[in-house]
Amino acid sequence: GYLLMFHPDLLRNTPLGRIMREYSFFSYETNEALHLSVEERQIIMDCFHKIQYELNHPIHRHSKNLITDSIKTFLDYYDRQFITRDNQNRDILARFERLLDEYFHDGAAKRIGLPTVQYCADKLCLSPNYFSDLLKKETGSTALHFIHDKSIEIAKTELASTDDTVNEIAYNLGFQYPQHFTRLFKKEVGYTPNEYRAQVS
């Protein structure tokens, strides 16, 4: 295997050093690997060979830039996998949807509370940061916003089709405080739950 290790000083005063914080995957778990096609694997191996070549030859004024450019190429391929792995990503999104449906419909929300990003990521065998990045790049929405949207959609159905009070609906959805539910509902829908119910009744 290959291991890419470098001292942070290598990146100081380089274009890569200025954008390094944009690569959020440094907080992923170790089991979340880079997924490559055969062609992409060759490109990554070329990056390693270029770095090795620069390290094994006398250093000149361009060596640092050549090495950091190769590192950036490697990091960009890691970041790009969210785009190139459409089928796998769609599978994760479908599993996430099923997970939320089951969670809300089997009473877990009422017993445990609103599902957290950590809970969902654990169930999908992903780290929260990896899961959040994948969802953001696939849907443009954060995982938390996705969870809130799902709870609002269920609330709309309950408000339109049951006589449950707003408080009962809030507790059933896992909100600890009904006023938090009402505030979120109004923010997302533009009406309070009671105003919405009056419109659809």
Disulfide bonds with the S-S distance in Angstrom:
none
